Amino acid sequence: MTKVLSIWTPGDDIVENAQVSKLARSLGCADYDELYALSLADPQRYWDAVNSFCVIRWRHPYSAYADFSRGREFPVWFPGGRLNWTDTLLDHADDGPDRPAVTGVSENGETETLTYGGLRASVKRVAAGLKAQGVGRGDRIGLLMENGVPATVTFLAISYIGAVAVPLFSGFGSDAILARLQSCDASVLVVTTGFERRGKFVSTRQTVETVRAAMPANVKIIQKLSPSGPSELWPGAGDWDDLVRNGVMDEPEVMETSDPFMLIYTSGTTGKPKGTVHTHGSFPIKVAHDSAVHFNVSPASTYCWPADMGWIAGALVLTSALSRGAHLVCYDGAPDYPDWGRLGRLIETHRITHFGSAPTLIRGLAANEAISTAADMSTVELLITAGESIASEHFTWFQTKMGSGNSPVINYTGGSEASGALLSSVVTRPIISGSFNARSPGVAVDVVNAEGHSITGEVGELVVREPFIGMTQSFWGDDERYLETYWKTLPGVWVQGDLAIHDADGNYVLVGRSDDTLKVAGKRVGPAEVEEIVVEIDGVKEVAVIGVDDPVKGQSIAVFLTASDNSGEGLVAEVGSRIRERLGRPFSPKAVYLVTDLPKTRSSKIMRRVVRSIYSGQPVGDVSSLVNPEAIEAIRAVLEQQNETVGV
């Protein structure tokens, strides 16, 4: 696939009717630039307007936009206000109880739909069932369920009773689950018997039994039987279906804005996973805002972004759709089973208007274009990509081949610690392939050099100069690690850990993580810049570029790639030649390795720091977020075959 740089330009009708244009007009702003400037200059006025525009339900009004009395690193958003964030979603039943709210589609094709009226009733019943089990306000509840109707209802019911959800990736082993549940002293685990993957049933029983054996005896297990799995409950487990037989909980717990509703754990280079804390008065409001401003979602939208409930994307997707009164379509299963046309047929069948995908999946779809684009996807109005940097050619392919052929692609980046967007795009401005055309309103984003000075046209650190709605309240039980991670690199400034380029026209491009930065012979380059060159080569599927010690240059480049065919040594040679040609001889790679797989998270991020640790013989650190830990040994084997020194 050759490099393609394209520009999508909105028509007058899109600009006029976009949700972000309506929000801007409500504030008297002529365009997006004025809206963004207002959001920073007068945040009280801006967020008052957002609460009204997004119809955020408050049980008691807030007194101010924020309280910084604990310091700028620990703001309380909307102090004095009281709410339960699920009210905003469930109140859409008043606008039309028979409208579809959530449709779950399993890998075997089974489909279940709840209307908004049915969703509200189900949440109230499951909430009553949880209360009957002795679960209440502030309790932490592990959630190990596949994406679909039961998981959606359970997730909302946990918040409805004032408890705290701890989403868990469906591919986690027992150690990863234990690390998270023990970290927050969880008292309940809600789990599905198993999951369908490529036509086979994958049981969770052995994993859960190992977890139970290491947890306190009073930890409750509530089991949701899978239609395709064994029909009996595990010994000592409660039945999820019994939760709905305990009446209804008519009113939710009314919470303070700083009360947590979710802990999302992320893996660091070292140490245990970090529990990012998200509250009733922050994450849901930020995501509802982004859904309107960046994703242009309305009650007429049908929204699908396949994502595991165990990551931030699961909660983000659910909230994006339901906070705006849209129809959420969940798919649980392999995206290429029984073939690469699966997602296209899903779009066609459910007439999806908003579709999201990680760049890794987009590359797979592009490599199988004949079947992945065979369905009628003309209903698609907007596409979303997030999770990692995306090459311009794959961005353009996504724009022109999925959907109507002229659907805008919204590039979106934030992360588990930010809730929603730091950078994204809006449909009222031209979009250059692979880039972000906007900073998200209310977020004072900048790109800076090592001294913290703003820079344009060169690689720098992505930072936020002011606290922002959506930022994690802290790490669970570890304020110091939170401060060390985000606030102490440049004192008083949030450092996201991403490298970016801000061009003279106001567009942004991510070029990798800052701890992945390559500095070859004194020249700084982001790994994504090298990777974009490599993925253009026919036969290359995926690539990870790392910096390795070099006695002359300080650092050299090492390239790890997977191939779509049997190109072998010829492909390896071409990679070196292409990098020298495009970046210059100083950037010639020290080594190119053809491997069978690269370590990835469930959200499809390639974990360069794991590859770097394997290469250097260092411990790989926390790898509980990997969907394919077997890739570690595969890389070690290749390195050993080529006489590289690696550790165990």
N, C-alpha and C positions, 0 to 999 in steps of 0.2 A: 504494500500500500504506500503510495507516494504522499509526501507532505502537502497538505492543502490548507490554505488560509482563506477562510470565507468570512463574510460579514452578513449577518441577518439584520434587516432593517424593518421596523414596525410600520404598518400602514396607519393612516389617520384614524381609522375606526378603532384599532387596537389602543392607540394612545388616548383617545377620547373616553373609551369605556373601561379601561383597566382599573382594577381595584385601587392601585396606588394613585391613579389620577383622581379618583373620587375622594380619597383621603386627603390629597393635596388641596383640592378645591374646598374641602370642609375647613381647612386652615388658612385659606386665602393665598395659597402658594401657586405660582404660575407654572412651575415645573419641578422636576425631581431635585435639582440642585438647591432650589429654595427650600424644599421640604427637608432635605438633609441638613442644611444650615440651621433651620429652625429647630430641628430635633436636638441639636447640640447647644444652641444659644438659649433656648427656653424649653428645657425638658419637661417641666411641669405642664405647660400648655400642650406640648406634643403628646405626652402619654395620657393626658385627660382625653384628648381627641381619639387616640387609639382605643382606649377603653370604651368610648362611646361607639366608635366605628365597628369594632369587633364584638360589641354587645357582651362585654365581660360582666358576669353577674356578681354583684357584691351584696353580701348580707348586711354589712355595715360599711359606710363610706370611709375611704382613707382620708387622712388629713394633709398629706404632702406626697410629693413624688418619691422622696427618699430621705432617710435619716442616716447621717454619716458619723454619729456620735461615737461609734466604736472604731472609727478610722475608715479611710477610703477602701481598705481591703475587705471590710466586713459591713457593707451597707445593709440596711433594712429597707426593702422596697415597699412603697405605699403604706407607710406606718399608720397605725390606727385602724386600718381596714381589716375586715374579717370576711372570709369567703370559704367555699369549698370549690376548687377549680372544676370539679365534675359538673357543677350546676350549669356552667356555660355550655357544655356539650349536650347535656340531657335536656336543657330547656328548648332545644330545637324540636322536641316532640310537640311543643305547643304550637309550632308553626305548621305542622303537618305530621301527625303521628303515623300515618301510613306510608310515608316516604321511606325508601330503603336507607338504612344507616350503615350496616356492615354486611358484607358478603364474604364468606370464607370458602375458598376453593382448595381442595386437597389434591395431592398428586394423582390419586386414582380417579379424580373427576367429580367426587362428591361435592355438592354445593349446599351451603346453608346461608340463609339471609335473615337478618333482623331488621325490622323497621325502627324508626326513632322511638315510636311508642313501645315497641317490644324491647328495645335496648334499655330504656329507662326502667321498665318493669323488671327486667332481668337483673339489672344492677341492684335494684332495691331488694330483690329476693336473695341474691348471693350475699349482699351486705348483711342482711338479717341472719343468714346462715353462718357467716363468719363471726358475727357477734354471739350467736348461740354456742359457738365453739370456744368462747372466752377470749376471742381476739378483739383488740380495741385500739384506741387512740395511741399512736406512737410506737406500736409493735412493728417490728421488721418482719416482712414476709417474703421469702424467696419464691420466685415465679419461674418455673421451668416448664414452659408450655409452648407449643408450636403456634405460629401466627394464625389467627382465625377468630371465630366468634367467641368461643369459651375464654380464650386468653384476653380478648378485648374486654369482655364483661368482667372477668376477674380483676384485671388491672384497674379498671374504674371502680369496682366495688371496694378494693383495698383503700383507695383514696377516699371513697365515700364515707368509710367508717373512721377516717383519720389515721389509718395505719400507713406504713411506709413500704412501698414495693421495692424489691431487690431483684431486678430482672437477671436471668441467667441464660447464657448461650446454650442452645440445645445440643451443641457438640462438646460441651465441657466434660472433662473427666471428674472423678471424685475429689481430687486434690484442689482443683480450681473452684469447685462449688464450696468445698469446706473453707477455703481461704476467705471467701466472700461472706458466707453465713456466719462463720466464727468472728470475723472482723467486726460485724455489727450486732452480734448476739441475737441473731434471728430466732424467733420462737416457732415459726411455721414455715413449711415448704409445701407449696401447691405444685403438683407435678402431673404431667401426662404419662400414661403407661409407656408410650413410645411414639415413634414418628415413622412415617413412610418416606423412604429415600430410595429412588431408582427401583421402585417396585418391590422393595424388601422392607420388612418391619424391623426397626431398630429399637430394641427395648431399653428403657432407662432403669430397669429393676436393679441390676447388679450395682450400677453407679450409686443409686439412691440408698441401697442397703449398706454400702461402704460408708456413705455419708452419715447415715443414721447411727452406725456403730460408733462413730467418733464424736457425735453431738450429745448434749445432755439428754437424759431419758425423757424429759418433759417436752421436747420439741415435737410438734404435731406434724404429721404427714397427711395431706389431703390429696387424694388421687383421682384424676380424671381418666376414666377408662377410654382407651382408644378404640374406635370401631373396628380397626383391623388387627387389634392385638388380643391377648388373653382377656377373658370376660370376668375373671375373679380379682378381688382386691388383694393387695399384699397384706400379710399379717400386721395388724396394728394400725393400718391406714384407714382414714376416713374416706367416705365417698363424696366426691365433688357434687354429684347429682343430688345428694341429700341436702346440700346447702340451700337449694331452692324450695325446700319443703318446710321452712321455718317462718313462714309469713313474709312480711315486707318491712323494711325500714323506711318509713315515709320521708323523713328528713335526714339529710347528711349531718355529720359532725361539722360544726362551723369552726374554722381554723384561723389562726393568726397568719399573716402573710409570710412570716419567717418559719412557719412550721414545715418540716420536710414531708414530701409525699413520695420521693423516689431517691434511691442511691444507685448510681451507675458506676461500676468499677472499671477502671482503665489500667492497663499494664504500663509500667515504666521500664527504663533500661535496667534499673536495679531495684531491689526491695520488693515488698509485697504490693499487690494491686491497690490503687488509690480509689477510695470511695467518694466520688463527687456527689455533693449534697444539693438536691434541687427542691425548691419550695413552692407552696401553693401560689405565692404572689410574684413569681419570677418566670420559671420555665414555661408554664402554660400561656402566659401573656405574651412572652417573646415569640413563642411558636405560632400562636394565633396571628400575631402581627406579621410574621414572616410569610405565613400562608397567604395572607392578603397582598402584602407589598411585593414579595418576590415570586410566589407561585401563582398569583392571580386566581386563587380558588374562590368559588362562590357556591351557594346551595345547588346550582345547576351542574356542578362538576362531579365527575366520577373519577376517583383518585386511586391509583395503584402504584405502589413502590415496594416490591417484595423485599422484606427485611426481617431478620430474626428478632424476636422479642427480647433477646438477651443483650442487645446493644442499644445505644442512644437512638439509632434510627428507628427502632420499633416504636418507642414512645413518641418520637417526633412525627412519624408518619401517621400514627393514630390521631394525635392531637391536631396535626395540620388539616386533616380531612374533617374530623368531627367537630372541631371548634368553629368551622365555617359552615356547618350544616350540609356538607357534601356527602356523597356515597363512597365509602371506603371499601375497596376490593382487596382482600388478603389472599395471597397465594402461598401455600406451604408445600414445598417440594423442590426437586432439582429443576433449574431453569432450562436444561437441555434434555429433559426426559419426557416422553420417549425419544424426542429429537429436538433440534434447535428451533423448531417452529412453535414450541409450547407457549412462549410468552406472546407471540404474535396472535395466536388463536385466542389467548386469554383476552387480549385487547379487543379483538373482533367480537367475541361472544358477549362481553359485558359493556361494549361501547365506551371504553375508557377514554377520558379526555385529558387526564394528567398522568403521565407515566414517568417513574424514576428508576435509575439504574446506576450501579457503580461502574467506573471505567473498565475494570477487569471483565465484567459481564458484557459491556459494550464491545470490547475487543473480540470476545467469543462470538457474539452475534455477527459482527462484521466479517469474521473469518468463515462464517457459514451463511453468507448473505442469501443464497438461493432459497433456502428453506426458512431462514429467520424472518424474511420479508414477504413471504408468500401470502400471508393473510391480509384481509382488508383492515387496515389500521387508520383509515381516513378520519375517524372520530377524534384522533389525538390532536389537541390544541397546544399542548405545552409539554416539554420534556425536561427532566431534572437529572443532573448527575452530581455526585458527591462522594467523598470518601478518600480520594487521592487525586493527584494531578492527572490530567488527561491530555494526550497529544492532540494537536489541532486536527490531524486527519481523522482520528476516531470521533472527535467532537463533531466534525462536519458530516461524517458518515451517519452518526446518530440523528443529526438534524434533518438530513435529506432522505434517509432510508426508513426511519421509523416514524410512522404517523403519516401526515398529509403530504410530506415532502418539503414543507416550509414551516415547520413548527419551531419556535424558539427553544433553545436549550438553555436552561438556567443552571449555571455552575454555582455551587453552594458550598461554603466551607465555614465550619465553626468547631464542632467537636463536642465530646462528652462534657467538657468543663465549661462550654459556652452556651449550651442549649441549642441555639440557632446560629444564624449567620453573623460572621464578622464581615466577610466579603460575599457578595452574591451578584446577581444581575436583576434588572427590572425590564419589563417588556415595552417600556416607553422610550428606550434608548437602543441604538444599534448594538449588536453583540458580535464581537470578534471571536472566532473559534478558539477554544481553549482558555478563554480569559473570563474575568469578572468585570462587569461594566459599572459596578457601584459598591460603595461602602454601605453597610446596612444602617438605616436611620437609628440614631441614638447610640451608635458605637463609633468612638473617636479613633478610627483605625489610622495607622501610619506605617511607613516603611523607613527604617532607620539604620544607620551604620553602627559600628561598635561603640561609639561615643554617645549614641542616642539622638543624633542629628538626622532630620528628615533628608531623604535622598530620592532622586528620580533617575530612572534609566539604568540602574544597576541593582545587583542583588543585595538585599538587606533583610533585616529581621522584621517580621510582622509583629506589631505591638498595638496595644490599645492604651490611649493616654488618660482615659477616665474610666471609672467603674461603669458597668453597663448591665442593664436588665438582661437576665439569662445566665450571667456568670455564676459558677458554683458558689454556694455559700461558704464552703471550705471543703476539706477532706474529712470524712467521718472520723472524729476523734483525733485529728492530727492537724491542728492549725499551723504548726511550724513547718510541716512538709508542704502544705499548701502555699504558705508565704515563700518558702524556698523555691518552689517550682515556678511560680508565676510573677512574684513581685520583687525579688531581690537581685535579679540579673541587672536590671536597670532600676534603681530604687524609685518607687512611686509609679512605675509604669508596668502594665500587664504585658508580659512577654509570652506570646502564644507558642513559640517553638517552631514556627514555620518560616521558611525563606520565601521572599516574594520580590517581584519587580513592579514598580509603579511607573507607568510611562507618562509622557507629557500630555497625552490626551485623556488621562484620568482612568485608564484601564489598569487592571492588576492581573498578574500571572503568578501562580505558586510554582516554585522550583524545587521543593523538597523540604525536609525537616532541617532545622538549624544544626542539630547534632549529627546530621549526615553530610554537612558541608564538606566539599572537596577543595583543598588548597594545594594546587599542583604548581611547583616552582614559583610560589608566591602569588599565583593567580587563583582567585576564588571562583568556583563554579558549583552550581547546584546539581545533584545527581539526576534530577528530572531532565535537565538540559541535555545531558549525555544520553539518557534513556530514550528521549524523544527521537534522537538520531538513530539509535539501534532498532527501535520498533518499526522504523520505516522499511527495514530490510525484509524482503520476502522470506518467509520461513520462520521468522522470529515471532514467538507467541508472547512471552513475558520477559522482563528484564529487571535486574536489580544492579545498580552501580554503587560501589563503595570505595572509600579511600583507604589505601594500605600504605604502611611505612615504606619509605624509599630513601636510601642513604644519600642520594644526590638531590632529588627533588623535594625531599621532605615528605611528600605524599605522591603516590601514583594511583592510577585508576585500575580497579579490577572489575570485570564485568561477568555477571552470572546470568545465563539466559536459558529459556526453554524453547524448543523448536516445534513447529507444527508438522515437520516431515523429517526425513532422514538426511538432512543437509550435511550434518557432521562437521568434519574439519574444514570443508569449504566455507561453511557459514561462519565458523570461528575466525577464519582468516579475513573474511569480508568485513566483520565487525571492526577489527583493528584498523583496516584500511579506511573504512567509512569515517570513523572517529578522527583519524589523522587528517583526512580530507576536509572535514567540516569544522573541526576545532583547532587544528594545527598540530604539528609534531610533538610539542611539549605535553599534549594530552593523550598521546598514544598509550593505550592500556598496557599495564604490566602483564596482565593475564586475562584471558577470556575462557570461561568455563561453561561447557554445555551440561546442564543438569536436567533431571527428570521433573523437578518441581521446585518451586520457591515458597518459602514459608509465608502464609497469608492469614489474616484475621477473617472472621466471618463477614465483615464489611468489605472484604476484598483488598485491604491494604497489604502490600508486600512489606514485610518486616525487614528492612535493610539492617537494622541494628543486630538482629539475630544472625544474618549472613555475615556481618562484620565480626561478630563474636566467634562464630565458627572458624572463620578464616584465621583470626589472630590467636586461636587456642584459648580464648577466655570463656568463662561460664556464660551461658546464653541468657541467664536471668529468668524472669517470669515469662513463660511461654503458654500460660493457660488460655490465652485468647486465640491461639492458633487453631485454625480449622484443620490443618494438615501437619501435625508435629512430625510425621514420618519424613518430611522434607529435610529435617535437620540431619538425619543419618545419611540420607541420599547425597547431600552436599559434602558431608565429611568423607564419604566413600570416594567421590570424585577427586577431592583434594588429596586424599591419601594415594590414589592411583597416580597422581601427578607429582608425588614426592613433596607435597607441602607439609609443613609441620603444624599439626593441629592438636588441641587438647581434648579431653573427654569431659 
